[in-house]
């Protein structure tokens, strides 16, 4: 089921990259400069960015050294090279030794942050966690309303205040409620206003300080939601947020709506931050723990061999 959802969610990227490679590499065509140029153009349109440039350089070098001479060898070479780029890119969610685990979630407005929080809440609830949501994006009434609707639909607790309330005060109330209710995981939604970076920095610092005073070492995890449809621009967003708060992991949202899924390779290359989840659709269950091998095969359209490992999706 996991692999099937992944293949479906990565369909647009696979149609661009995987199907494009199949057209170019079909029929055991000899490898030459013309074919390498066509591959370079294909990698560029799949939004691999610097990763694509480095792959082309690697192909040229391997071809000149006669390590690869025909298209069948090249496809295997590409799979191994892409897998090497993201092997080790996944990571497990942190978990508190005792008491509630606090996950702080950030992301620019429109990135899919609120929906990703709802999906993460379902993911955690399905694994057996008692979950509470904190609506600390208090300057957008729509964000609070949307998170409230998701909480009701999921049957999880939510702590909120009126629009314009102090986000740190909401976070404090949420921590107190989570401790009292013996919650396993508290997910804190935060504002995503990069254009007011100084205010955002002060706001996040205050939230973190308030949470940490009540629960030492919290927040235990800070996740950044990136909109995969923005491709390489997602790197800049992550860099800007990284100046404000240390990022422990990424959620790549909206992968189903873009042919730019290849940006995941450059994002991990540039940032060195684990990709912990990928968003593959609009349904609550359309969130998957990132598995490097499944991701590469999903965008290349590779068939998994008999007995291949099915990702367990555990974090």
Backbone torsions as a table, in degrees:
resi	resn	phi	psi	omega
1	UNK	NA	-42.3	-179.7
2	UNK	-60.5	-48.3	-178.4
3	UNK	-64.0	-37.6	-179.7
4	UNK	-64.4	-43.4	178.3
5	UNK	-64.8	-38.4	180.0
6	UNK	-64.4	-45.1	179.1
7	UNK	-61.6	-40.7	179.2
8	UNK	-67.4	-43.0	-177.8
9	UNK	-67.9	-28.5	-178.0
10	UNK	-97.2	15.8	-173.2
11	UNK	-56.6	-44.4	-175.3
12	UNK	-67.1	-40.7	177.5
13	UNK	-67.2	-40.2	-179.5
14	UNK	-65.4	-38.5	178.4
15	UNK	-63.4	-33.4	179.4
16	UNK	-78.4	-51.7	-172.8
17	UNK	-91.6	-56.6	-176.1
18	UNK	-63.8	-48.4	-179.9
19	UNK	-68.2	-34.3	177.3
20	UNK	-63.2	-41.5	177.7
21	UNK	-65.8	-38.2	179.2
22	UNK	-61.5	-39.7	178.8
23	UNK	-66.6	-41.6	-177.3
24	UNK	-74.0	-35.0	-171.3
25	UNK	-101.5	4.1	-179.3
26	UNK	-70.6	153.0	174.0
27	UNK	74.0	21.6	178.2
28	UNK	48.6	48.6	177.2
29	UNK	-64.8	138.1	177.8
30	UNK	-62.1	144.8	178.6
31	UNK	-83.8	126.2	178.2
32	UNK	-147.4	-179.5	-177.1
33	UNK	-60.2	-39.6	-178.9
34	UNK	-62.5	-43.8	-179.5
35	UNK	-66.8	-39.5	179.2
36	UNK	-62.8	-37.8	176.9
37	UNK	-64.5	-39.8	178.2
38	UNK	-65.9	-38.2	177.7
39	UNK	-65.6	-41.0	179.0
40	UNK	-59.2	-44.2	178.9
41	UNK	-63.2	-40.9	179.5
42	UNK	-63.5	-45.0	179.7
43	UNK	-63.1	-35.3	178.7
44	UNK	-65.0	-45.1	-177.9
45	UNK	-69.7	-20.4	176.6
46	UNK	-85.6	4.0	173.8
47	UNK	65.3	37.3	175.7
48	UNK	-77.8	-14.7	175.6
49	UNK	58.6	-136.3	-179.4
50	UNK	-57.1	-32.0	177.9
51	UNK	-60.8	-41.4	178.2
52	UNK	-62.2	-42.5	178.9
53	UNK	-61.0	-43.0	-179.1
54	UNK	-69.1	-35.2	177.1
55	UNK	-64.1	-43.6	179.5
56	UNK	-62.3	-42.4	177.7
57	UNK	-61.4	-39.5	178.7
58	UNK	-66.7	-39.0	177.9
59	UNK	-62.8	-46.3	-179.8
60	UNK	-60.4	-42.2	-179.5
61	UNK	-65.6	-45.6	179.9
62	UNK	-65.3	-35.3	178.6
63	UNK	-66.8	-44.7	-179.8
64	UNK	-64.7	-32.0	178.6
65	UNK	-85.3	1.0	179.9
66	UNK	62.1	26.6	174.0
67	UNK	-76.1	-29.3	171.9
68	UNK	-131.6	132.5	-176.4
69	UNK	-126.8	-15.6	-179.8
70	UNK	-143.5	168.9	-166.4
71	UNK	-67.0	-31.2	178.1
72	UNK	-61.9	-42.4	177.6
73	UNK	-67.1	-35.9	-177.1
74	UNK	-66.3	-39.7	180.0
75	UNK	-63.4	-42.2	177.3
76	UNK	-64.3	-39.5	179.7
77	UNK	-62.2	-42.8	-179.8
78	UNK	-64.2	-43.2	179.4
79	UNK	-60.3	-46.5	-179.5
80	UNK	-64.1	-38.6	-179.3
81	UNK	-67.8	-41.3	178.8
82	UNK	-67.6	-41.0	179.6
83	UNK	-63.9	-37.9	177.9
84	UNK	-62.0	-29.1	-179.2
85	UNK	-69.2	-32.6	-174.6
86	UNK	-116.4	-0.2	175.8
87	UNK	-62.8	127.2	-175.9
88	UNK	88.6	1.3	-178.4
89	UNK	-79.6	-18.0	-179.4
90	UNK	-82.1	172.3	179.4
91	UNK	-169.4	154.3	179.6
92	UNK	-88.5	151.7	175.5
93	UNK	-69.4	142.1	174.9
94	UNK	-68.2	155.4	178.7
95	UNK	-141.6	132.3	-179.4
96	UNK	-67.9	145.7	178.8
97	UNK	-64.4	-34.3	175.9
98	UNK	-154.0	156.1	-178.2
99	UNK	75.9	-175.1	-177.0
100	UNK	-69.3	139.1	169.3
101	UNK	-83.0	130.2	-177.7
102	UNK	-106.8	121.0	177.6
103	UNK	-111.9	119.5	176.8
104	UNK	-94.2	131.3	-178.7
105	UNK	-119.8	127.3	-180.0
106	UNK	-123.1	168.2	179.3
107	UNK	157.8	147.4	-178.4
108	UNK	-68.3	154.2	177.6
109	UNK	-58.5	133.2	-179.5
110	UNK	92.4	-1.9	-177.8
111	UNK	-78.2	-12.6	-173.8
112	UNK	97.0	19.0	-174.1
113	UNK	-61.9	-50.8	-175.1
114	UNK	-64.5	-42.9	178.2
115	UNK	-65.5	-37.5	178.2
116	UNK	-64.5	-36.1	176.8
117	UNK	-62.7	-43.0	178.4
118	UNK	-62.1	-42.8	178.6
119	UNK	-63.8	-40.4	178.7
120	UNK	-65.1	-39.5	177.7
121	UNK	-61.0	-41.8	178.0
122	UNK	-65.3	-43.7	178.9
123	UNK	-55.3	-46.6	-177.6
124	UNK	-71.8	-39.5	178.1
125	UNK	-63.3	-40.5	-179.4
126	UNK	-64.8	-27.2	178.2
127	UNK	-86.8	-0.9	174.0
128	UNK	110.7	1.5	-179.6
129	UNK	-76.0	144.6	165.0
130	UNK	-87.2	119.3	-169.2
131	UNK	-113.6	143.3	172.4
132	UNK	-129.2	139.2	176.3
133	UNK	-103.9	146.8	177.1
134	UNK	-123.3	119.0	-177.8
135	UNK	-90.4	76.9	-177.6
136	UNK	-94.5	5.8	171.0
137	UNK	-88.7	70.9	-166.4
138	UNK	-82.1	-10.1	-176.9
139	UNK	-88.5	-4.1	175.4
140	UNK	-121.1	106.1	-178.8
141	UNK	-57.4	-36.5	-178.8
142	UNK	-62.9	-35.3	-179.7
143	UNK	-65.9	-42.8	179.3
144	UNK	-65.9	-43.8	-179.6
145	UNK	-63.1	-43.6	-179.0
146	UNK	-64.5	-43.8	-179.6
147	UNK	-65.1	-35.8	177.8
148	UNK	-63.5	-43.6	178.4
149	UNK	-61.7	-42.1	178.8
150	UNK	-64.2	-41.8	-179.6
151	UNK	-61.1	-42.8	178.8
152	UNK	-64.1	-41.4	-179.2
153	UNK	-66.1	-37.2	-178.4
154	UNK	-82.9	-18.6	-175.9
155	UNK	73.4	38.7	177.6
156	UNK	-118.8	159.2	179.3
157	UNK	-70.7	153.5	172.3
158	UNK	-141.1	139.8	174.8
159	UNK	-113.2	127.3	-176.9
160	UNK	-150.0	166.1	173.3
161	UNK	-136.4	-175.4	-179.4
162	UNK	-68.6	156.6	176.1
163	UNK	-55.0	134.0	179.2
164	UNK	91.2	-2.8	178.2
165	UNK	-65.9	160.4	178.5
166	UNK	-67.2	117.0	-178.6
167	UNK	-56.2	-37.5	-179.6
168	UNK	-66.3	-34.3	177.6
169	UNK	-66.7	-39.5	177.5
170	UNK	-64.6	-42.8	179.3
171	UNK	-62.3	-40.5	178.5
172	UNK	-61.8	-45.9	178.6
173	UNK	-60.7	-39.3	-178.8
174	UNK	-65.9	-39.9	178.0
175	UNK	-64.2	-46.1	179.3
176	UNK	-60.7	-43.7	179.9
177	UNK	-64.5	-39.6	-178.5
178	UNK	-65.9	-38.3	177.8
179	UNK	-67.1	-45.6	-178.1
180	UNK	-64.9	-35.6	-176.0
181	UNK	-92.6	4.4	179.9
182	UNK	55.3	48.8	178.1
183	UNK	-74.7	143.8	177.0
184	UNK	-82.6	-43.5	-176.6
185	UNK	-137.0	127.7	174.6
186	UNK	-107.4	124.0	178.3
187	UNK	-107.8	120.4	-175.7
188	UNK	-104.8	116.3	175.0
189	UNK	-82.6	132.3	180.0
190	UNK	-122.4	162.9	-177.5
191	UNK	-70.9	154.4	-177.8
192	UNK	-127.9	59.7	-175.1
193	UNK	-109.0	79.2	-177.2
194	UNK	-62.7	-25.6	-177.4
195	UNK	-72.5	-11.7	172.2
196	UNK	-119.8	61.3	-169.1
197	UNK	-59.4	-39.9	-178.3
198	UNK	-63.6	-43.8	178.0
199	UNK	-64.5	-41.3	179.5
200	UNK	-62.7	-41.6	179.5
201	UNK	-60.6	-47.5	179.6
202	UNK	-62.5	-40.1	-178.9
203	UNK	-64.0	-48.2	-179.1
204	UNK	-66.3	-40.7	178.8
205	UNK	-60.6	-39.9	179.7
206	UNK	-68.1	-42.1	177.7
207	UNK	-59.3	-47.8	-179.0
208	UNK	-62.7	-41.3	-179.4
209	UNK	-64.1	-44.6	-178.9
210	UNK	-65.1	-44.0	179.3
211	UNK	-63.3	-44.3	-176.5
212	UNK	-66.0	-29.0	178.4
213	UNK	-68.2	-33.0	-177.6
214	UNK	-89.2	-36.5	178.2
215	UNK	-127.2	101.7	179.8
216	UNK	-54.1	141.2	179.9
217	UNK	73.7	0.7	175.4
218	UNK	-91.3	151.2	-1.3
219	UNK	-68.6	143.3	-177.3
220	UNK	-81.5	-20.3	-177.7
221	UNK	-148.5	132.9	173.0
222	UNK	-120.3	116.2	-178.0
223	UNK	-108.1	139.3	176.8
224	UNK	-111.2	126.2	177.1
225	UNK	-90.7	124.6	177.8
226	UNK	-117.2	136.9	177.9
227	UNK	-81.2	111.2	-176.5
228	UNK	-63.2	-23.1	-178.4
229	UNK	-70.2	-14.0	177.9
230	UNK	-84.8	-6.3	175.6
231	UNK	57.8	-127.5	-175.4
232	UNK	-64.5	-23.2	178.8
233	UNK	-63.3	-22.5	179.0
234	UNK	-62.6	-29.4	179.6
235	UNK	-62.7	-44.2	-179.7
236	UNK	-64.0	-41.0	178.2
237	UNK	-58.8	-45.7	-179.2
238	UNK	-63.7	-39.3	179.0
239	UNK	-63.9	-40.2	179.7
240	UNK	-66.3	-44.2	178.3
241	UNK	-66.3	-34.3	179.3
242	UNK	-63.3	-22.8	175.9
243	UNK	-74.0	-22.0	-175.6
244	UNK	-94.3	-44.6	-176.3
245	UNK	-148.2	140.8	176.8
246	UNK	-61.9	130.7	-179.0
247	UNK	-100.5	125.7	-179.0
248	UNK	-91.0	-25.1	-177.1
249	UNK	-167.1	164.2	-177.6
250	UNK	-117.0	147.9	165.1
251	UNK	-115.2	115.9	176.2
252	UNK	-89.7	105.2	-176.6
253	UNK	-91.5	158.9	171.8
254	UNK	64.4	28.8	178.5
255	UNK	-63.4	-26.3	-179.7
256	UNK	-72.0	-18.3	-174.8
257	UNK	-100.7	14.8	-175.0
258	UNK	-144.1	154.2	170.3
259	UNK	-97.2	11.3	-175.6
260	UNK	-102.5	24.6	-179.8
261	UNK	-60.5	-20.8	178.0
262	UNK	-63.5	-16.4	178.1
263	UNK	-61.8	-20.1	179.4
264	UNK	-56.9	-35.5	-179.1
265	UNK	-66.1	-46.4	-180.0
266	UNK	-69.7	-35.8	179.1
267	UNK	-60.4	-47.2	179.5
268	UNK	-68.1	-40.4	178.4
269	UNK	-58.0	-46.6	-174.4
270	UNK	-74.2	-34.1	-170.3
271	UNK	-104.4	-29.2	-177.5
272	UNK	66.6	22.0	-179.0
273	UNK	-101.7	134.4	-180.0
274	UNK	-59.5	141.1	170.6
275	UNK	-93.5	107.8	-173.2
276	UNK	-92.5	-29.2	179.1
277	UNK	-144.2	155.0	171.5
278	UNK	-127.1	137.2	177.6
279	UNK	-94.6	126.6	-169.3
280	UNK	-120.9	13.5	-179.7
281	UNK	168.9	-174.3	-174.8
282	UNK	-92.2	-15.2	-178.3
283	UNK	-76.9	156.2	-178.8
284	UNK	-61.0	-31.0	-178.8
285	UNK	-82.5	-0.9	-176.3
286	UNK	-86.9	52.2	173.8
287	UNK	-134.6	126.7	-177.4
288	UNK	-125.0	141.1	170.5
289	UNK	-62.5	135.4	-175.2
290	UNK	-70.8	125.8	176.6
291	UNK	-123.1	112.5	-173.2
292	UNK	-53.9	-47.0	-175.8
293	UNK	-66.4	-43.1	179.1
294	UNK	-65.4	-36.9	-179.7
295	UNK	-64.9	-47.0	179.7
296	UNK	-61.7	-46.8	179.8
297	UNK	-65.7	-31.4	179.7
298	UNK	-67.0	-35.0	-179.5
299	UNK	-89.4	-21.3	177.5
300	UNK	-89.8	-15.8	-177.8
301	UNK	77.6	25.8	-179.8
302	UNK	-77.7	142.7	174.7
303	UNK	-84.9	135.3	176.2
304	UNK	-79.6	133.4	-178.7
305	UNK	-67.2	163.6	179.1
306	UNK	-61.9	131.8	-179.2
307	UNK	86.5	1.9	178.8
308	UNK	-64.1	149.3	-176.2
309	UNK	-71.9	129.6	172.9
310	UNK	-88.8	124.5	180.0
311	UNK	-56.9	138.6	-178.6
312	UNK	-84.3	-11.3	175.5
313	UNK	72.3	8.6	-176.5
314	UNK	-85.3	139.9	173.1
315	UNK	-133.7	NA	NA
